[in-house]
Amino acid sequence: MFDIAFSELLVIGVVALVVIGPERLPKVARTMGHLFGRLQRYVAQVKADVNREMELSELSKVKSEFEGAAREFQRDIETKVTDAEREIREVESDIDRQLRADAGATAQADAPAAPVQEPAASPQLELAIDEPATDRKPGAA
């Protein structure tokens, strides 16, 4: 704090002895010691208060940054949830459309259909030609 050498203290002591006198010098020195102690405690308290205020300001900055990050995270989550809900609704509507389309196709299939034409008889049946029989016994007609 102050840069006072021993020689300067010695000069101050001699001047104080001459000005104040030897009877009152111990009382003045004691009072000066008490005042100097109070001054040191006051300076230490001011330093502590300044440091505390600086820490508080840093903490408030960190707090505001953290709150901003939390708000941004919340917005991101809400956006993701909204997107997911929209996609679920789209899938749900697609499924409903597909079910309605399948139900309509089933209803059409249950309606009487046009008569089905049977395939024409094969020419071999019309001519009464038997297929060669491999399991027939010889001589049997």
GUMAR-993213 format. One record per atom (N, C-alpha, C): residue number from 1; atom name; y, z, x. Coordinates in pm, whole numbers, plus 32768, in hexadecimal, padded with zeros to 4 digits. Layout:
residues N
FIDREN  resi  name     y     z     x
FIDREN   NUM    CA     Y     Z     X
...
end
This chain:
residues 141
FIDREN  resi  name     y     z     x
FIDREN     1     N  7F8B  8000  8055
FIDREN     1    CA  8000  8000  8000
FIDREN     1     C  807C  8000  805A
FIDREN     2     N  80A0  8072  808E
FIDREN     2    CA  8111  8078  80EC
FIDREN     2     C  80D7  8080  8179
FIDREN     3     N  8119  803D  81D2
FIDREN     3    CA  80EA  8041  825D
FIDREN     3     C  8147  809E  82AB
FIDREN     4     N  8123  811D  82AF
FIDREN     4    CA  8176  8180  82F5
FIDREN     4     C  8124  81B4  836B
FIDREN     5     N  815B  81A9  83E1
FIDREN     5    CA  8117  81D6  845A
FIDREN     5     C  8131  826B  8470
FIDREN     6     N  80E6  82A6  84CE
FIDREN     6    CA  80F3  8334  84EB
FIDREN     6     C  817E  8356  8521
FIDREN     7     N  81B4  82FC  8570
FIDREN     7    CA  8239  8317  85A8
FIDREN     7     C  82A3  831B  853A
FIDREN     8     N  8294  82C7  84D5
FIDREN     8    CA  82F4  82C7  8467
FIDREN     8     C  82E7  8348  8415
FIDREN     9     N  826C  8377  8402
FIDREN     9    CA  8258  83F5  83BB
FIDREN     9     C  8295  846A  8409
FIDREN    10     N  8288  8464  848A
FIDREN    10    CA  82C1  84CC  84DF
FIDREN    10     C  835A  84CF  84D2
FIDREN    11     N  8398  845B  84D1
FIDREN    11    CA  842A  8453  84C2
FIDREN    11     C  8453  848A  843A
FIDREN    12     N  8407  8463  83D0
FIDREN    12    CA  8427  8493  8348
FIDREN    12     C  8418  852C  8344
FIDREN    13     N  83B1  8563  8382
FIDREN    13    CA  839B  85F5  8385
FIDREN    13     C  840C  863E  83CC
FIDREN    14     N  843A  860B  843D
FIDREN    14    CA  84A8  864B  8487
FIDREN    14     C  8528  8648  8435
FIDREN    15     N  8546  85D7  83F6
FIDREN    15    CA  85C0  85CC  83A4
FIDREN    15     C  85B7  862C  832F
FIDREN    16     N  8540  8634  82EE
FIDREN    16    CA  852F  868F  827C
FIDREN    16     C  853F  8720  82AA
FIDREN    17     N  850D  8742  8320
FIDREN    17    CA  851A  87CB  8353
FIDREN    17     C  85AD  87EE  836A
FIDREN    18     N  85F9  8790  839D
FIDREN    18    CA  8685  87AA  83B9
FIDREN    18     C  86D3  87B0  8337
FIDREN    19     N  86B9  8754  82DA
FIDREN    19    CA  870A  874D  825F
FIDREN    19     C  86E3  87BD  81FF
FIDREN    20     N  8660  87D1  81E9
FIDREN    20    CA  8635  8831  8184
FIDREN    20     C  8633  88C0  81BD
FIDREN    21     N  860A  88CD  8234
FIDREN    21    CA  8603  8953  826F
FIDREN    21     C  8573  8982  8272
FIDREN    22     N  8558  89DE  82D0
FIDREN    22    CA  84CE  8A0D  82E1
FIDREN    22     C  849A  8A64  826F
FIDREN    23     N  84EF  8AA2  8220
FIDREN    23    CA  84C1  8AF7  81B2
FIDREN    23     C  8490  8AA5  813B
FIDREN    24     N  84D8  8A3D  811B
FIDREN    24    CA  84B7  89EE  80A5
FIDREN    24     C  845B  8979  80C4
FIDREN    25     N  8444  8959  8141
FIDREN    25    CA  83F3  88E4  8166
FIDREN    25     C  8364  88EA  8132
FIDREN    26     N  831C  895A  813B
FIDREN    26    CA  8293  895D  8105
FIDREN    26     C  828E  8946  806E
FIDREN    27     N  82EB  897D  8024
FIDREN    27    CA  82EF  8969  7F93
FIDREN    27     C  830C  88D8  7F72
FIDREN    28     N  836A  889A  7FB8
FIDREN    28    CA  838C  880C  7FA1
FIDREN    28     C  8316  87B4  7FC7
FIDREN    29     N  82D2  87D5  8034
FIDREN    29    CA  825F  8784  805E
FIDREN    29     C  81F0  878C  7FF6
FIDREN    30     N  81DA  8806  7FC1
FIDREN    30    CA  8174  8816  7F59
FIDREN    30     C  819A  87C7  7EDC
FIDREN    31     N  8215  87CE  7EB3
FIDREN    31    CA  8244  8782  7E3F
FIDREN    31     C  8236  86EC  7E58
FIDREN    32     N  825A  86C1  7ECF
FIDREN    32    CA  824C  8632  7EF2
FIDREN    32     C  81B8  8608  7EEE
FIDREN    33     N  815D  8660  7F1A
FIDREN    33    CA  80CE  8642  7F16
FIDREN    33     C  809D  8632  7E87
FIDREN    34     N  80CA  868C  7E30
FIDREN    34    CA  80A4  8681  7DA2
FIDREN    34     C  80D9  8600  7D64
FIDREN    35     N  8157  85E3  7D80
FIDREN    35    CA  8192  8567  7D4A
FIDREN    35     C  814B  84EB  7D80
FIDREN    36     N  8128  84F0  7E01
FIDREN    36    CA  80E2  847F  7E3E
FIDREN    36     C  8057  846E  7DFE
FIDREN    37     N  8013  84DF  7DE2
FIDREN    37    CA  7F91  84DA  7D9E
FIDREN    37     C  7F9D  84A0  7D12
FIDREN    38     N  8004  84CD  7CC9
FIDREN    38    CA  801C  8496  7C43
FIDREN    38     C  8037  8400  7C49
FIDREN    39     N  8088  83D8  7CAC
FIDREN    39    CA  80A7  834A  7CBD
FIDREN    39     C  8027  82FA  7CD7
FIDREN    40     N  7FD0  832F  7D2C
FIDREN    40    CA  7F53  82E9  7D49
FIDREN    40     C  7EFA  82DF  7CCC
FIDREN    41     N  7EF2  834C  7C7F
FIDREN    41    CA  7EA1  8348  7C03
FIDREN    41     C  7EDC  82E5  7B9F
FIDREN    42     N  7F63  82E2  7B95
FIDREN    42    CA  7FA4  8285  7B39
FIDREN    42     C  7F88  81F4  7B63
FIDREN    43     N  7F93  81D7  7BE4
FIDREN    43    CA  7F79  8150  7C16
FIDREN    43     C  7EE7  812A  7BFC
FIDREN    44     N  7E8A  8188  7C12
FIDREN    44    CA  7DFC  816C  7BFA
FIDREN    44     C  7DE4  8153  7B65
FIDREN    45     N  7E28  819F  7B0E
FIDREN    45    CA  7E18  818C  7A7D
FIDREN    45     C  7E4F  8104  7A51
FIDREN    46     N  7EC2  80DE  7A89
FIDREN    46    CA  7EFC  805B  7A68
FIDREN    46     C  7E9E  7FEB  7A96
FIDREN    47     N  7E66  7FF9  7B0E
FIDREN    47    CA  7E07  7F94  7B3E
FIDREN    47     C  7D8E  7F8A  7AE1
FIDREN    48     N  7D5B  7FFE  7AB8
FIDREN    48    CA  7CE6  7FFF  7A5F
FIDREN    48     C  7D08  7FBC  79DA
FIDREN    49     N  7D81  7FDB  79A5
FIDREN    49    CA  7DAA  7F9D  7927
FIDREN    49     C  7DB7  7F06  7934
FIDREN    50     N  7DF1  7ED9  79A2
FIDREN    50    CA  7E00  7E49  79B8
FIDREN    50     C  7D77  7E06  79C3
FIDREN    51     N  7D1C  7E45  7A0F
FIDREN    51    CA  7C96  7E0E  7A1C
FIDREN    51     C  7C4D  7E0A  7995
FIDREN    52     N  7C5D  7E73  7945
FIDREN    52    CA  7C20  7E79  78C1
FIDREN    52     C  7C56  7E0A  7867
FIDREN    53     N  7CD9  7DF4  786B
FIDREN    53    CA  7D15  7D8B  781A
FIDREN    53     C  7CE3  7D01  7846
FIDREN    54     N  7CD5  7CEE  78C9
FIDREN    54    CA  7CA2  7C6E  78FA
FIDREN    54     C  7C13  7C58  78CA
FIDREN    55     N  7BC1  7CC1  78D0
FIDREN    55    CA  7B38  7CB5  78A1
FIDREN    55     C  7B34  7C9A  780C
FIDREN    56     N  7B8D  7CDC  77C1
FIDREN    56    CA  7B93  7CC3  7731
FIDREN    56     C  7BB9  7C33  7712
FIDREN    57     N  7C19  7BFF  775D
FIDREN    57    CA  7C41  7B74  7744
FIDREN    57     C  7BCF  7B14  7768
FIDREN    58     N  7B86  7B33  77D4
FIDREN    58    CA  7B14  7ADF  77F9
FIDREN    58     C  7AA7  7AE9  778F
FIDREN    59     N  7A8F  7B63  775C
FIDREN    59    CA  7A2B  7B74  76F5
FIDREN    59     C  7A52  7B2C  7674
FIDREN    60     N  7AD2  7B2F  7653
FIDREN    60    CA  7AFD  7AE9  75DA
FIDREN    60     C  7AED  7A52  75EA
FIDREN    61     N  7B05  7A1F  7664
FIDREN    61    CA  7AEE  7990  767D
FIDREN    61     C  7A5B  796F  766E
FIDREN    62     N  7A06  79C3  76A9
FIDREN    62    CA  7975  79AC  769E
FIDREN    62     C  794A  79B6  760C
FIDREN    63     N  7982  7A16  75C5
FIDREN    63    CA  7960  7A26  7537
FIDREN    63     C  7987  79AA  74E8
FIDREN    64     N  79FF  7977  74FE
FIDREN    64    CA  7A2B  7901  74B4
FIDREN    64     C  79D6  7887  74D8
FIDREN    65     N  79B0  7879  7558
FIDREN    65    CA  7959  780A  757F
FIDREN    65     C  78CF  7818  753C
FIDREN    66     N  789B  7892  7538
FIDREN    66    CA  7819  78A9  74FB
FIDREN    66     C  781E  788C  7466
FIDREN    67     N  7889  78B9  7424
FIDREN    67    CA  7897  789F  7394
FIDREN    67     C  78A3  7809  737A
FIDREN    68     N  78EC  77C2  73CF
FIDREN    68    CA  78F7  7730  73BF
FIDREN    68     C  7870  76EC  73CF
FIDREN    69     N  7823  7719  7432
FIDREN    69    CA  779D  76DF  7447
FIDREN    69     C  7743  76FF  73D0
FIDREN    70     N  774F  7777  7399
FIDREN    70    CA  76FE  779D  7325
FIDREN    70     C  7723  7749  72AB
FIDREN    71     N  77A6  7731  7297
FIDREN    71    CA  77D1  76DC  7226
FIDREN    71     C  779D  764D  7237
FIDREN    72     N  77A5  7619  72B1
FIDREN    72    CA  7774  7592  72CB
FIDREN    72     C  76DD  758A  72B3
FIDREN    73     N  7694  75F1  72E0
FIDREN    73    CA  7604  75F4  72CA
FIDREN    73     C  75E5  75F9  7235
FIDREN    74     N  7630  7648  71EB
FIDREN    74    CA  761B  7653  715B
FIDREN    74     C  7637  75CC  7118
FIDREN    75     N  76A1  7587  7141
FIDREN    75    CA  76BE  7503  7108
FIDREN    75     C  764D  74A1  7125
FIDREN    76     N  7619  74A5  71A1
FIDREN    76    CA  75AB  744C  71C5
FIDREN    76     C  7530  7467  716F
FIDREN    77     N  7510  74E6  715C
FIDREN    77    CA  749C  750B  710B
FIDREN    77     C  74B1  74DE  707A
FIDREN    78     N  7528  74F6  7044
FIDREN    78    CA  7542  74CC  6FBA
FIDREN    78     C  7537  7435  6FAC
FIDREN    79     N  7565  73EB  7010
FIDREN    79    CA  755B  7359  700C
FIDREN    79     C  74C9  732F  700F
FIDREN    80     N  747A  736D  7065
FIDREN    80    CA  73EB  734C  706E
FIDREN    80     C  73A4  736C  6FEB
FIDREN    81     N  73C5  73DE  6FAF
FIDREN    81    CA  7387  7404  6F30
FIDREN    81     C  73AC  73A1  6EC4
FIDREN    82     N  742A  7379  6EBF
FIDREN    82    CA  7456  7317  6E5B
FIDREN    82     C  740D  7293  6E6E
FIDREN    83     N  7400  7266  6EEB
FIDREN    83    CA  73B8  71EA  6F05
FIDREN    83     C  7326  71F4  6EDC
FIDREN    84     N  72E8  7266  6EFA
FIDREN    84    CA  725B  7279  6ED5
FIDREN    84     C  724A  727A  6E3E
FIDREN    85     N  72A6  72BD  6DF7
FIDREN    85    CA  729E  72C0  6D64
FIDREN    85     C  72AF  7234  6D2A
FIDREN    86     N  730A  71E6  6D63
FIDREN    86    CA  731E  715D  6D33
FIDREN    86     C  72A0  710B  6D49
FIDREN    87     N  7263  7116  6DBE
FIDREN    87    CA  71E9  70CB  6DDA
FIDREN    87     C  7178  70F5  6D7D
FIDREN    88     N  716F  7176  6D60
FIDREN    88    CA  7107  71A6  6D04
FIDREN    88     C  711D  716D  6C79
FIDREN    89     N  719B  7169  6C4B
FIDREN    89    CA  71B8  712F  6BC7
FIDREN    89     C  7196  709B  6BC4
FIDREN    90     N  71B2  7053  6C30
FIDREN    90    CA  7190  6FC5  6C36
FIDREN    90     C  70FA  6FB1  6C2F
FIDREN    91     N  70AE  7000  6C79
FIDREN    91    CA  701C  6FF5  6C76
FIDREN    91     C  6FE7  7017  6BEC
FIDREN    92     N  7022  707E  6BB0
FIDREN    92    CA  6FF8  70A6  6B29
FIDREN    92     C  7012  7036  6AC5
FIDREN    93     N  7085  6FF6  6ACD
FIDREN    93    CA  70A3  6F89  6A70
FIDREN    93     C  7047  6F12  6A8A
FIDREN    94     N  7027  6EF6  6B0A
FIDREN    94    CA  6FC8  6E8A  6B28
FIDREN    94     C  6F3F  6EA8  6AED
FIDREN    95     N  6F12  6F24  6AF9
FIDREN    95    CA  6E90  6F49  6AC1
FIDREN    95     C  6E92  6F3C  6A2A
FIDREN    96     N  6EFF  6F69  69E9
FIDREN    96    CA  6F0A  6F5D  6957
FIDREN    96     C  6F06  6ECA  692D
FIDREN    97     N  6F4F  6E74  6975
FIDREN    97    CA  6F4D  6DE4  6955
FIDREN    97     C  6EC1  6DAA  6964
FIDREN    98     N  6E7D  6DD1  69CE
FIDREN    98    CA  6DF5  6D9E  69E7
FIDREN    98     C  6D96  6DCE  697A
FIDREN    99     N  6DA3  6E4B  6951
FIDREN    99    CA  6D4D  6E7F  68E6
FIDREN    99     C  6D67  6E37  6863
FIDREN   100     N  6DE5  6E1C  6844
FIDREN   100    CA  6E05  6DD2  67C9
FIDREN   100     C  6DCD  6D45  67CF
FIDREN   101     N  6DD8  6D07  6844
FIDREN   101    CA  6DA2  6C7F  6853
FIDREN   101     C  6D0A  6C7F  6845
FIDREN   102     N  6CC6  6CE2  687E
FIDREN   102    CA  6C34  6CEC  6872
FIDREN   102     C  6C0B  6D08  67E2
FIDREN   103     N  6C58  6D5B  679D
FIDREN   103    CA  6C3B  6D79  6710
FIDREN   103     C  6C4C  6CFB  66BB
FIDREN   104     N  6CB0  6CAC  66D7
FIDREN   104    CA  6CC6  6C2E  668E
FIDREN   104     C  6C54  6BCC  66A8
FIDREN   105     N  6C24  6BC5  6724
FIDREN   105    CA  6BB6  6B6B  6745
FIDREN   105     C  6B36  6B99  6702
FIDREN   106     N  6B1F  6C1B  66F8
FIDREN   106    CA  6AA8  6C4F  66B6
FIDREN   106     C  6AAD  6C32  6622
FIDREN   107     N  6B22  6C3D  65E6
FIDREN   107    CA  6B31  6C20  6557
FIDREN   107     C  6B15  6B8D  653C
FIDREN   108     N  6B3E  6B36  6593
FIDREN   108    CA  6B23  6AA8  6581
FIDREN   108     C  6A8F  6A8A  6593
FIDREN   109     N  6A4D  6AD3  65EB
FIDREN   109    CA  69BE  6ABD  6602
FIDREN   109     C  696D  6AED  658B
FIDREN   110     N  699B  6B53  6543
FIDREN   110    CA  6953  6B86  64CF
FIDREN   110     C  6966  6B2B  6456
FIDREN   111     N  69C9  6AD9  6454
FIDREN   111    CA  69E2  6A7D  63E4
FIDREN   111     C  6973  6A14  63E3
FIDREN   112     N  6954  69DF  636A
FIDREN   112    CA  68EA  6979  6364
FIDREN   112     C  690F  6901  63BA
FIDREN   113     N  68B1  68DD  6409
FIDREN   113    CA  68C8  686F  6467
FIDREN   113     C  6896  67EC  642A
FIDREN   114     N  68BC  6780  6464
FIDREN   114    CA  688E  66FC  6436
FIDREN   114     C  67F7  66F5  644C
FIDREN   115     N  67B1  66AC  63F8
FIDREN   115    CA  671F  66A4  6406
FIDREN   115     C  66FA  666D  648F
FIDREN   116     N  6697  66AB  64C7
FIDREN   116    CA  666A  6683  654A
FIDREN   116     C  6602  6615  653A
FIDREN   117     N  6616  65A8  657D
FIDREN   117    CA  65B4  653A  6576
FIDREN   117     C  6541  655A  65D4
FIDREN   118     N  64CC  6549  659C
FIDREN   118    CA  6457  6562  65EF
FIDREN   118     C  6443  64E9  6647
FIDREN   119     N  640F  64FD  66BD
FIDREN   119    CA  63FB  648A  6714
FIDREN   119     C  6394  642A  66D7
FIDREN   120     N  63AB  63B1  66F2
FIDREN   120    CA  634F  634A  66BC
FIDREN   120     C  62C5  635D  66FB
FIDREN   121     N  6261  633E  66AB
FIDREN   121    CA  61D9  634D  66DC
FIDREN   121     C  61C2  62ED  6750
FIDREN   122     N  6170  631A  67AA
FIDREN   122    CA  6159  62C6  681E
FIDREN   122     C  610B  6249  67F6
FIDREN   123     N  611C  61DA  6839
FIDREN   123    CA  60D5  615F  6814
FIDREN   123     C  603D  616F  681C
FIDREN   124     N  600C  61C5  686D
FIDREN   124    CA  5F7C  61D6  6879
FIDREN   124     C  5F43  6215  67FB
FIDREN   125     N  5F90  6272  67BE
FIDREN   125    CA  5F5E  62AE  6743
FIDREN   125     C  5F61  624A  66D2
FIDREN   126     N  5FC7  61F7  66CF
FIDREN   126    CA  5FCE  6193  6665
FIDREN   126     C  5F5B  6130  666F
FIDREN   127     N  5F32  610D  66E4
FIDREN   127    CA  5EC5  60AE  66F6
FIDREN   127     C  5E3E  60F4  66FA
FIDREN   128     N  5E38  6173  66EE
FIDREN   128    CA  5DBE  61C2  66F0
FIDREN   128     C  5D73  61B0  6771
FIDREN   129     N  5DBA  61AA  67DB
FIDREN   129    CA  5D79  619E  685D
FIDREN   129     C  5D6B  622C  6893
FIDREN   130     N  5CED  624B  68B2
FIDREN   130    CA  5CD6  62CF  68E9
FIDREN   130     C  5CEC  62CA  697E
FIDREN   131     N  5D11  6335  69AD
FIDREN   131    CA  5D20  633E  6A3C
FIDREN   131     C  5C95  6347  6A78
FIDREN   132     N  5C84  6316  6AEF
FIDREN   132    CA  5BFE  631D  6B29
FIDREN   132     C  5BD0  63AD  6B34
FIDREN   133     N  5B5C  63C4  6B02
FIDREN   133    CA  5B25  644B  6B02
FIDREN   133     C  5ACC  645B  6B7A
FIDREN   134     N  5AE7  64BC  6BC7
FIDREN   134    CA  5A97  64D3  6C3E
FIDREN   134     C  5A2A  6536  6C20
FIDREN   135     N  5A39  6585  6BB8
FIDREN   135    CA  59D5  65EA  6B9B
FIDREN   135     C  5972  65BC  6B2E
FIDREN   136     N  5975  653D  6B04
FIDREN   136    CA  5919  650C  6A9E
FIDREN   136     C  5893  64EC  6ADC
FIDREN   137     N  582E  64FD  6A8F
FIDREN   137    CA  57A5  64DD  6ABC
FIDREN   137     C  578B  6449  6AA6
FIDREN   138     N  573F  640D  6B00
FIDREN   138    CA  5723  637F  6AEB
FIDREN   138     C  56CA  636E  6A70
FIDREN   139     N  56E9  6309  6A2B
FIDREN   139    CA  569F  62E5  69B2
FIDREN   139     C  56D8  6324  6937
FIDREN   140     N  5738  6379  6944
FIDREN   140    CA  5774  63B4  68CF
FIDREN   140     C  57ED  6364  68AB
FIDREN   141     N  57FD  634A  682B
FIDREN   141    CA  586A  62F7  6801
FIDREN   141     C  58DC  6343  67D3
end
